[in-house]
Amino acid sequence: VHLIRMLPTLGGQWLQAVCTLAFTVAGLIWLNPASAPLAVLAGGVAIAIPLLAQNQLGERDLRVQTYVGALSRFIFDALLGLLVVRAHNAERAMRREQERLLVEWVRSSRGFFRTVVFFEGVQVCAGFGFAITLLLLYVQTVPQLGGALLLVYWALSLPQVGQEIALLARQYPRYRTTMLRLLEPLGALEEPGTADGTRTMDAPSVGGVAVQCAHISVQAMGQTILDDVSFDLQAGEHIAVVGPSGAGKSSLVGLLLGWHRPVNGQVLIDGHPLDGRSLDELRQVTAWVDPAVQLWNRSLFDNLHYGLSDNIPATFAAVLTSADVRLMLEGLPDGLQTHLGEGGSLLSGGEGQRVRLARAMLRSKVRLVVLDEPFRGLSHDRRRHLLQEVRKHWHHATLICISHDITDTELFERVLVIEDGRVVEDGAPAALVAQPASRYRTLRDRETTVHTHLWRHPVWQRLRVERGNIDREPATYRGEGIETNGTAEHSNMVSERDRAGA
């Protein structure tokens, strides 16, 4: 911020230097009118060279600042995840990533300073060249050399003033880059709100929303992430969305959350276009569960109560039971007043997901539920149990569940299969499995193969960590889910060969 405060001072100094240069050129012309064209040319070159350097200096300085920011974020993230990095022996990978960023930062810095030295060298050579030429021209045209000393002083001051202008011009890209980054959020497009207080969506007290997507295409960073997507959801319908990683599943629900805008097609909510007026209303009746949902460094109660009114919902105790948070409370030292750490760092992945789920279930008047990998870090049996609880709790709402666990999606009446940004299959799980060429069937068969030939293979020894105790699991344990928690269910598989060689 202090750089922005100094920007007017920088502009004033640059203007003062330009005026000094102009008066110096005027003085040279006064001493020797015959050298007027050369003096004007010398002054113009002193200004032109820094201006010509701006584009290259600005680009290289932006690159340097980008890598400085990347290094800062890397160090901050490394400190936050220090325990995890050590637990997974990831120090070598972290060093490689830091080395990569440092190398790129050094390269960009060298490129920046090479450009600076080049243009400053051109500036100095041009300035002294013009000074010597002006002096020789003065000696040849003026018989009396009384003003020669003053001309030499003014002529030699041209490179100095030019260097000052170049220095100020070199500082400007950094000031400009910083200012643009700080002001960038102000240039973000804002959706128009309902200033007149009118509603664009029908808002019944119960029931889900009807969703219609017609030939939707979405682009991000110049890449097409959704291409000609069309589907309809009836009010209160529950569907699952599956597909490979990066297929566009999260981007699809991002349309309903307002993250993306379609470049083609239209999204209708209860028959109304999803724009700024209806998007704000839709968000008020949407429950979203995702591992990326923020957990605050406050008490468990504050995290559960976040986004709610001041009154405690009557369903508070029931929701804690449904989301399996009540079981988690037994292991917390201060119960609901236990602080969770920054980003929920004092919780396991599975515990954090249960807190996020409970927070969403405490919302009232929910008509749309978006679940994006809501049970990550939980065991298979617990995922099944929570999915049933979620569907029972939001039985009236429209529910979209994104999952990589194909067996869980067989509980839904309808499944969307997305690949390469397209909806390639849409139908009941049983009907899709019955088709030999079905992509859904292929995904399910791959998952079954992994569980059968890898997780259940006798080469693995199965250890169960629960409440700080390690027990050996029987060979029939499915091992379909892993929950990383020292106080809850945790399964780890160790190869007998690796253990023997350890």
GITACOR-V571529 format. One record per backbone hydrogen bond with DSSP energy under -0.5 kcal/mol. NH is the residue of the N-H (numbers start at 1). CO is the residue of the C=O. If there is no record, write none. Layout:
nh = [NH/NH]
co = [CO/CO]
This chain:
nh = [5/6/7/7/8/10/11/12/13/14/15/16/17/18/19/20/21/22/23/24/25/26/27/28/29/30/31/32/35/36/39/40/41/42/43/44/45/46/47/48/49/51/52/53/54/54/57/58/59/60/61/62/63/64/65/66/67/68/69/70/71/72/73/74/75/76/77/78/79/80/81/82/85/86/87/88/89/90/94/95/96/97/98/99/100/101/102/103/104/105/106/107/108/109/110/111/112/113/114/115/116/117/118/119/120/121/122/123/124/125/126/127/128/129/130/131/132/133/134/135/136/137/138/139/140/141/142/143/145/148/151/152/153/154/155/156/157/158/158/159/160/161/162/163/164/165/166/167/168/169/170/171/172/173/174/175/176/177/178/179/180/181/182/183/184/186/187/187/188/195/197/208/209/211/212/213/214/215/216/217/218/220/223/225/225/226/227/229/231/233/237/239/240/241/242/247/252/253/254/255/255/256/257/258/258/259/260/263/264/266/268/269/270/270/272/274/275/279/280/281/282/283/284/285/285/286/287/289/291/293/298/300/301/303/304/305/306/308/316/319/320/321/322/323/324/325/326/328/329/330/330/331/332/335/337/338/340/343/344/345/346/347/349/352/353/354/355/356/357/358/359/360/361/362/363/367/368/369/370/371/371/372/372/373/373/376/378/383/384/385/386/387/388/389/390/391/392/393/394/395/397/398/399/400/401/402/402/403/406/408/409/410/410/411/412/413/415/416/417/418/418/419/421/422/424/424/425/427/432/433/434/435/436/438/442/443/444/445/446/447/448/449/450/451/452/453/454/455/456/457/460/461/463/463/464/465/465/466/466/468/469/471/471/473/477/484/485/490/492/494/496/499/500/501/502/502]
co = [1/2/3/4/4/6/7/8/9/10/11/12/13/14/15/16/17/18/19/20/21/22/23/24/25/26/27/28/32/33/35/36/37/38/39/40/41/42/43/44/45/47/48/49/50/51/53/54/55/56/57/58/59/60/61/62/63/64/65/66/67/68/69/70/71/72/73/74/75/76/77/79/81/82/83/84/86/85/90/91/92/93/94/95/96/97/98/99/100/101/102/103/104/105/106/107/108/109/110/111/112/113/114/115/116/117/118/119/120/121/122/123/124/125/126/127/128/129/130/131/132/133/134/135/136/137/138/141/143/145/147/148/149/150/151/152/153/154/155/155/156/157/158/159/160/161/162/163/164/165/166/167/168/169/170/171/172/173/174/175/176/177/178/179/180/183/183/184/185/193/194/396/367/233/268/231/266/213/229/264/226/223/220/218/223/218/421/216/213/211/234/399/414/401/416/244/248/249/250/251/252/252/253/254/255/254/254/217/217/214/212/272/210/268/269/267/273/275/276/277/278/279/280/281/282/283/368/370/372/290/296/338/336/299/300/301/302/305/313/315/316/317/318/319/321/320/320/324/325/326/327/328/329/332/334/335/298/295/341/342/340/344/484/348/349/350/351/352/353/354/355/356/357/358/360/285/285/398/287/369/400/289/370/371/402/373/375/379/380/381/382/383/384/385/386/387/388/389/390/392/394/367/237/369/239/371/400/241/404/405/405/406/407/408/409/238/427/240/425/242/416/422/247/419/417/422/417/415/428/429/430/432/434/435/438/439/440/441/442/443/444/445/446/447/448/449/450/450/451/454/457/494/461/492/471/463/490/464/469/486/466/464/469/462/474/482/483/465/463/461/459/495/496/497/498/499]
